[in-house]
């Protein structure tokens, strides 16, 4: 009798897992896409507002760095904690708590009266954002049990996430031109109000009844791992290798080792390391992390190229990048259709090969090439990354048990955050090293100005603005050529990495069949 009852329960759960999503689920997906789009926009929307808020609040350079970085720091540091917390208290409940907190923090950020107040409110926005991101993805996993439908739903989610990051500067430019710098934060308020109004009706609740209590020591160790490492990577990109920065990063690594040992001993760990025993999970996560690193580093350099070499404003640079964002969205949406007939490994490998062609074009960029060559290269890069973004995320979340979907989603997004920070640090440092080797400083410039111009192209452009015309033109030409030299080497390095990742995806993911 017991065995028969167990069989019936297994059969019922099997039917539930492949239940087709209906109108309610697809409407719920539209609701979840809104905060995803908003959160990714907020990662880049503030860049254009910095000069305005600096003049208004009197923020110095250090305070500006904290205003821009603290949001991403808090999201990266708390993603896994919040994903696991959602499994314990309920994913919809956590989503609604985060939406309310994000809306309130956004209002206070918009009307900040001092740099310190804006730093604190941005940190609170990051904490709230960390509750929203894994909740949206894990709820999608719960709502769409059918693999084909889940793949399309995650493709929509990924398009919103990647598209928001690309359109952030454009949105920021429009809001600043029509309103004031605080308006970029108020954009989130109506979105969160809508989410709070419809979430109880369109989104299901899901929690793991056997999750146990949240281990606060693990939470502290995780924060002590992620925040120092990301801080160290960002400082490495800005100032190069320094003893104090290296010490901070090493402390983060040591805390990470302690964190892993603790997770293996806990009955209910904050991060279930057994997820990494799944070959599909580990391979997809590795590919996603490395692709994010290379893509983040190259886009960082391309943005500098458009603004500092070609002389475009941030808004115009953002507009030039819109075609690449659209190409990425189209490729992301096509990926779930392709895997109906083709194994995901080959779709991902084909996309990465297309991206490698884009990197190869960027490696041939010259000062006389013009913007068009750079944009064509970026379009191919983003188009090829689209299928990987959708399919790797689906493989990561889909390979985890339903009661671990929140943790898997949080690990996936934390890996993406690590990847971007790693890419900006490593590839940015490679580009800067080649720049310092190639740049030629014209005679007649003071020692202090020459040191600033030699450090990076940002310093060179700043110095050139204060020089008379002949010296200014010489310095701008020399710094532009040196920067492009560094971009060429970095892009060629990225080409090799992406070709290697294409082969890795075929080897490690070939066992996954078409949906």
C-alpha positions in Angstrom: 0.0 0.0 0.0 2.8 2.4 0.9 4.7 1.6 -2.3 1.5 2.2 -4.4 0.9 5.5 -2.6 4.5 6.6 -3.3 4.1 5.6 -6.9 1.0 7.7 -7.2 2.8 10.7 -5.7 5.7 10.3 -8.1 3.3 10.1 -11.0 1.4 13.2 -9.9 4.6 15.2 -9.4 5.7 14.0 -12.9 2.5 15.3 -14.4 2.9 18.6 -12.6 6.4 19.0 -13.8 5.3 18.8 -17.5 2.1 20.8 -17.0 1.7 23.3 -19.9 1.7 27.0 -18.9 -1.4 28.9 -19.6 -2.5 32.5 -20.0 -1.9 33.3 -16.4 1.7 32.1 -16.4 2.5 34.1 -19.6 0.9 37.2 -18.0 3.0 36.5 -14.9 6.1 36.4 -17.1 5.3 39.9 -18.4 5.1 41.1 -14.8 8.4 39.5 -13.9 10.1 41.0 -17.0 9.4 44.5 -15.8 11.5 44.5 -12.6 14.2 42.5 -14.5 14.4 45.2 -17.1 14.4 47.9 -14.5 17.2 46.3 -12.4 19.5 45.9 -15.3 18.8 49.5 -16.5 19.8 50.7 -13.0 23.2 49.1 -13.4 24.2 51.6 -16.1 21.6 54.4 -16.0 23.6 56.4 -13.5 26.7 56.9 -15.6 25.3 59.9 -17.5 23.9 61.4 -14.3 27.3 61.6 -12.4 28.4 65.1 -13.6 25.0 66.5 -12.7 24.6 65.0 -9.3 28.2 65.8 -8.5 27.6 69.5 -9.1 24.3 69.4 -7.2 25.5 67.4 -4.2 29.1 68.4 -4.2 30.3 64.8 -4.3 34.1 64.2 -4.6 35.6 61.5 -6.9 35.8 58.9 -4.1 32.1 59.4 -3.2 31.1 59.2 -6.9 32.9 55.8 -7.1 30.9 54.5 -4.1 27.6 55.9 -5.5 28.1 53.9 -8.7 29.7 50.8 -7.2 27.7 50.1 -4.0 24.6 49.1 -5.9 26.4 46.3 -7.8 28.4 45.3 -4.7 25.3 44.7 -2.6 23.5 42.8 -5.4 26.5 40.5 -6.0 27.1 40.0 -2.2 23.5 39.0 -1.4 22.2 37.2 -4.4 22.9 33.7 -3.1 21.6 34.6 0.4 18.4 36.0 -1.0 17.9 33.1 -3.5 18.2 30.6 -0.6 15.9 32.8 1.6 13.3 32.8 -1.1 13.3 29.0 -1.0 12.7 29.1 2.7 10.1 31.9 3.2 8.5 31.9 -0.3 9.7 33.2 -3.6 6.6 35.4 -4.2 6.7 36.8 -0.7 10.4 37.7 -1.0 9.7 39.3 -4.4 7.0 41.5 -3.0 9.1 42.5 0.0 12.0 43.4 -2.3 9.7 45.4 -4.7 8.3 47.5 -1.8 11.8 48.1 -0.4 13.2 49.0 -3.9 10.4 51.5 -4.5 10.9 53.3 -1.1 14.7 53.3 -1.5 14.3 54.7 -5.1 12.3 57.7 -3.8 14.9 58.5 -1.1 17.7 58.2 -3.6 15.9 60.6 -6.0 15.6 63.3 -3.4 19.0 62.7 -1.6 20.4 65.9 -0.2 24.0 64.7 0.3 26.5 62.3 -1.2 26.4 60.2 2.0 22.6 59.9 1.8 22.8 58.8 -1.8 25.4 56.2 -1.0 23.2 54.7 1.7 20.1 54.7 -0.4 21.9 53.1 -3.4 23.1 50.4 -1.0 19.5 49.8 0.1 18.5 49.6 -3.6 21.2 46.9 -4.0 19.9 44.9 -1.1 16.3 45.1 -2.5 17.6 44.3 -6.0 19.3 41.1 -4.6 15.9 39.9 -3.5 14.2 40.6 -6.8 16.7 39.0 -9.3 16.8 35.4 -8.0 13.1 35.6 -7.2 12.1 36.4 -10.8 14.2 33.6 -12.3 13.2 30.9 -9.8 9.5 31.8 -10.1 9.9 31.3 -13.9 11.3 27.8 -13.2 8.3 27.1 -11.0 5.7 28.5 -13.4 7.0 26.8 -16.6 7.5 23.1 -15.9 7.6 22.2 -19.6 11.2 22.5 -20.8 10.3 24.0 -24.2 8.1 26.7 -22.6 10.7 27.3 -19.8 13.4 27.9 -22.4 11.3 30.5 -24.2 10.4 32.2 -20.9 14.0 32.4 -19.9 14.9 33.8 -23.3 12.4 36.6 -22.7 13.8 37.1 -19.2 17.4 37.2 -20.5 16.5 39.6 -23.3 15.1 42.0 -20.8 18.1 41.7 -18.5 20.7 42.2 -21.3 18.7 44.8 -23.1 18.2 46.8 -20.0 22.0 47.1 -19.5 22.5 48.2 -23.0 19.6 50.8 -23.0 20.5 52.2 -19.6 22.7 55.0 -20.9 20.0 56.0 -23.4 17.3 56.1 -20.8 19.5 58.1 -18.5 20.3 60.6 -21.2 16.7 61.1 -22.0 15.6 61.6 -18.4 18.4 64.0 -17.6 17.7 66.0 -20.7 14.0 66.4 -19.8 14.0 66.3 -16.0 16.8 66.2 -13.4 19.3 63.6 -12.2 17.0 62.2 -9.5 14.3 61.2 -12.1 16.4 58.2 -13.2 15.6 56.6 -9.8 11.9 57.5 -9.9 11.5 55.3 -13.0 11.3 52.3 -10.7 8.5 53.4 -8.5 5.5 52.8 -10.9 7.0 49.5 -12.0 7.2 48.3 -8.4 3.7 49.5 -7.6 2.4 47.5 -10.6 4.3 44.4 -9.4 2.8 44.7 -5.9 -0.7 45.1 -7.3 -0.8 42.1 -9.7 1.8 39.6 -8.1 -0.8 38.0 -5.7 -3.1 37.2 -8.7 -0.6 36.2 -11.4 2.4 34.7 -9.6 2.3 31.4 -7.7 3.9 31.0 -4.3 6.6 28.4 -3.8 8.7 27.5 -0.8 10.8 24.5 0.3 9.2 23.2 3.6 12.4 21.3 4.4 14.8 24.1 3.9 15.6 24.7 7.5 16.8 27.9 9.2 19.0 30.5 7.5 22.6 30.1 8.7 23.8 33.7 9.5 27.4 32.6 9.8 27.3 31.4 6.2 25.7 34.7 5.2 28.5 36.6 6.8 31.2 34.4 5.3 29.7 34.7 1.8 29.6 38.5 2.1 33.2 38.4 3.4 34.1 36.4 0.3 32.3 38.2 -2.5 32.7 41.9 -1.5 36.5 41.8 -1.0 37.1 39.9 -4.2 34.9 42.2 -6.4 36.4 45.2 -4.7 39.9 43.9 -5.3 39.1 43.2 -9.0 37.7 46.7 -9.5 40.6 48.4 -7.8 43.0 46.3 -9.9 41.3 47.6 -13.0 41.6 51.2 -11.8 45.0 51.3 -10.2 46.9 48.2 -11.1 48.3 45.7 -8.6 48.8 47.1 -5.1 49.7 45.4 -1.8 46.6 46.6 0.1 44.3 45.6 -2.7 45.9 42.2 -3.0 45.6 41.6 0.8 41.8 42.4 0.6 41.3 40.0 -2.3 43.3 37.2 -0.5 41.1 37.7 2.6 38.1 37.2 0.4 39.5 34.0 -1.0 40.3 32.6 2.5 36.7 33.4 3.6 35.5 31.6 0.5 37.4 28.5 1.5 35.9 28.6 5.0 32.5 29.1 3.5 32.8 26.0 1.3 34.0 23.9 4.2 31.0 25.1 6.3 28.5 24.3 3.5 29.7 20.7 3.3 29.1 20.2 7.0 25.6 21.8 7.2 22.4 19.8 6.9 20.7 22.8 5.2 23.5 24.8 3.6 23.2 28.3 2.3 24.7 27.2 -1.0 24.2 23.5 -1.9 27.6 22.6 -3.3 26.2 19.2 -4.5 24.6 21.1 -7.4 28.1 21.3 -8.9 28.2 17.5 -9.1 25.8 17.8 -12.0 27.9 18.1 -15.1 25.4 20.2 -17.1 25.1 22.7 -14.2 28.8 23.1 -13.7 29.6 23.3 -17.5 26.9 25.8 -18.2 27.9 27.9 -15.2 31.6 27.9 -16.2 30.8 29.0 -19.8 28.4 31.7 -18.7 31.0 33.1 -16.2 33.8 33.2 -18.8 31.6 34.7 -21.5 30.4 37.4 -19.1 34.0 38.2 -18.2 35.2 38.6 -21.8 32.0 40.4 -22.9 32.1 42.8 -19.9 35.8 43.6 -20.5 35.4 44.3 -24.2 32.3 46.4 -23.9 34.1 48.5 -21.2 36.9 49.2 -23.7 34.5 49.8 -26.7 32.5 52.3 -24.6 35.8 54.2 -23.8 36.7 54.0 -27.5 33.5 55.6 -28.7 33.6 58.4 -26.1 37.3 59.2 -25.8 38.7 58.3 -29.2 35.8 59.1 -31.4 34.6 61.9 -29.2 31.0 60.8 -28.8 28.9 61.9 -25.9 27.7 59.0 -23.6 24.2 59.4 -25.0 25.4 59.2 -28.6 27.6 56.2 -27.7 24.6 54.5 -26.2 22.6 55.1 -29.4 25.3 53.6 -31.5 25.2 50.5 -29.4 21.4 50.0 -29.9 21.8 47.8 -33.1 24.0 45.4 -31.2 21.5 45.2 -28.4 18.7 44.4 -30.8 20.8 41.7 -32.5 21.4 40.1 -29.2 17.7 40.2 -28.3 16.7 38.6 -31.6 19.4 35.8 -31.2 18.3 35.2 -27.7 14.7 34.7 -28.7 15.6 32.4 -31.6 17.7 30.1 -29.4 14.8 28.2 -27.8 13.4 27.5 -31.3 16.7 26.2 -32.6 17.1 23.7 -29.8 13.9 22.0 -30.8 16.0 20.3 -33.5 19.6 20.9 -32.6 21.4 20.0 -29.4 22.0 23.1 -27.1 25.8 22.4 -27.2 25.9 23.1 -31.0 23.7 26.1 -30.8 25.9 27.7 -28.1 29.1 26.7 -30.0 27.7 28.3 -33.2 26.9 31.5 -31.3 30.3 31.7 -29.7 31.9 31.2 -33.1 30.0 34.2 -34.4 31.1 36.2 -31.5 34.7 35.2 -32.1 34.4 36.7 -35.6 33.2 39.9 -34.1 36.2 40.0 -31.8 38.5 39.3 -34.7 37.1 42.4 -36.5 37.7 44.5 -33.4 41.3 43.2 -33.3 41.8 44.9 -36.7 40.4 48.2 -35.7 42.5 51.3 -36.5 42.2 55.0 -35.9 41.2 55.5 -39.6 38.6 52.6 -39.5 35.7 54.7 -38.3 32.9 53.9 -36.0 31.2 51.5 -38.4 33.9 48.8 -38.2 33.7 48.9 -34.4 29.9 48.7 -34.4 29.9 45.7 -36.9 32.3 43.9 -34.6 30.1 44.6 -31.5 27.0 43.5 -33.3 28.5 40.1 -34.1 29.8 39.7 -30.5 26.4 40.4 -29.0 24.5 38.3 -31.6 26.6 35.3 -30.8 26.3 35.8 -27.0 22.5 35.8 -27.1 21.9 32.0 -27.5 24.5 31.3 -24.8 22.7 33.6 -22.4 19.3 32.1 -22.8 20.4 28.4 -23.1 23.1 28.4 -20.4 20.7 30.0 -17.9 18.0 27.5 -18.8 20.4 24.6 -18.4 21.6 25.9 -15.0 18.1 26.4 -13.5 16.6 23.4 -15.3 19.3 20.9 -14.1 18.6 21.8 -10.4 15.8 20.1 -8.4 12.7 22.3 -8.1 13.3 23.0 -4.4 16.8 24.3 -5.2 15.7 26.5 -8.2 16.1 29.7 -6.1 19.6 28.8 -5.1 20.5 27.7 -8.7 19.2 31.0 -10.1 21.2 33.0 -7.5 24.4 31.1 -8.3 23.8 31.7 -12.0 23.4 35.5 -11.5 26.3 35.7 -9.0 28.5 34.0 -11.6 27.4 36.6 -14.1 28.3 39.5 -11.7 31.7 37.9 -10.9 32.3 37.4 -14.7 31.7 41.1 -15.5 33.8 42.3 -12.7 36.6 39.9 -13.6 36.5 40.9 -17.2 36.6 44.6 -16.6 39.6 44.0 -14.2 41.6 41.6 -16.3 40.9 42.8 -19.8 40.9 46.4 -18.7 44.3 45.9 -17.1 45.7 44.2 -20.3 44.4 47.1 -22.4 45.9 49.7 -20.0 49.3 47.9 -19.9 49.5 48.1 -23.7 48.4 51.7 -23.7 51.1 52.7 -21.2 53.7 50.9 -23.4 52.6 52.5 -26.7 51.6 56.1 -25.8 54.0 58.9 -26.7 53.9 62.1 -24.7 54.7 65.3 -26.7 57.5 67.5 -25.4 56.6 70.7 -23.6 54.1 69.0 -21.1 54.7 69.3 -17.4 55.9 66.2 -15.5 52.6 65.9 -13.6 50.4 66.2 -16.7 52.6 63.7 -18.5 52.1 61.2 -15.7 48.3 61.6 -15.8 48.3 61.2 -19.6 50.5 58.1 -19.4 48.3 56.4 -16.8 45.2 55.9 -19.1 43.3 57.5 -21.9 40.9 59.2 -19.6 43.8 61.1 -18.0 45.2 61.9 -21.5 41.9 63.4 -22.7 41.6 65.4 -19.5 45.1 66.8 -19.9 44.6 67.5 -23.6 41.6 69.7 -22.8 43.9 72.1 -20.9 46.7 72.3 -23.5 47.0 74.7 -26.5 46.1 73.3 -29.9 49.2 71.8 -31.3 50.1 69.9 -28.2 46.5 69.0 -27.6 46.1 67.4 -31.0 49.4 65.5 -30.8 48.4 64.0 -27.4 44.9 63.1 -28.5 46.3 61.3 -31.6 49.0 59.5 -29.7 46.7 58.4 -26.9 44.0 57.3 -29.3 46.5 55.1 -31.3 47.9 53.6 -28.0 44.4 52.8 -26.7 43.4 51.1 -30.0 46.6 49.1 -29.8 45.5 47.8 -26.4 42.0 47.1 -27.7 43.4 45.2 -30.6 45.4 42.8 -28.4 42.5 42.4 -26.0 40.1 41.6 -28.8 42.5 39.0 -30.3 42.9 37.4 -26.9 39.1 37.3 -26.6 38.8 35.6 -30.0 41.0 32.7 -28.8 39.0 32.4 -25.6 35.6 32.3 -27.4 36.8 29.7 -29.9 38.1 27.6 -27.0 34.7 28.0 -25.2 32.9 26.8 -28.3 34.9 23.6 -28.2 34.3 23.3 -24.5 30.6 23.6 -24.9 30.5 20.8 -27.5 32.6 18.5 -25.2 30.8 19.1 -21.9 27.2 19.7 -23.0 26.9 17.3 -25.9 24.9 14.9 -23.7 22.0 17.4 -23.5 19.4 16.5 -26.1 17.2 18.9 -28.2 14.1 20.0 -26.2 
